[in-house]
Amino acid sequence: MVKPPLRTKSIGFKVSEEEYAQLETAAQASSRTLGEWCREMVLASANGQPSKADSGRADQALMAELVALRAILLNVLFKQANGQTLTAEEMQRLIDRADADKLTKARERLGQAGVQPEGKS
C-alpha cells in the first residue's frame, strides 16, 4: 500500500463565529473533520474540479428531478389508461405535488442505493 505524501505545509485563515459554524456543519454533513473538509474543498477548487460535496449535490438534484418526472408521468399515464383527461389545474397540482417532495424522495432513493446524499437543503 502506497502512503500518501507527508503533509508538512500549513495554511490558515480567520473566519467569524457564524462562518466557522457553517464550515463545521458542512464538514459534519460529509462525515469529515473540519480540516479534511477544508483541504478537499480548497484542492478541488484549485484543480478546477467539483468537490465530492458538489458532486453529491448534483447527484441529489438530478435524482430529485427524475423522481418528480416519474411521479408526474405515472400519474398522467394512469389517468389516460383509464380514459380520463387532465385539466390544466389537475396537471399543475400533479407538478406541485411532485416538486414538493422530490428532494425527500431523492434522498430516500439515494440512501437505498447506498449513496450518502450530501446536505439536507
Buried (B, 14 or more C-beta within 10 A) or exposed (E): EEEEEEEEEEEEEEEEEEEEEEBEEBBEBBEBEBEEBBBBBEEBEEEEEEBBBBEBBEBBEEBBBBBBEBBBEEBBEEBEEEEEEBEEEBBEEBBEBBBEBBBEBBBBBBEEEEBEBBEEE
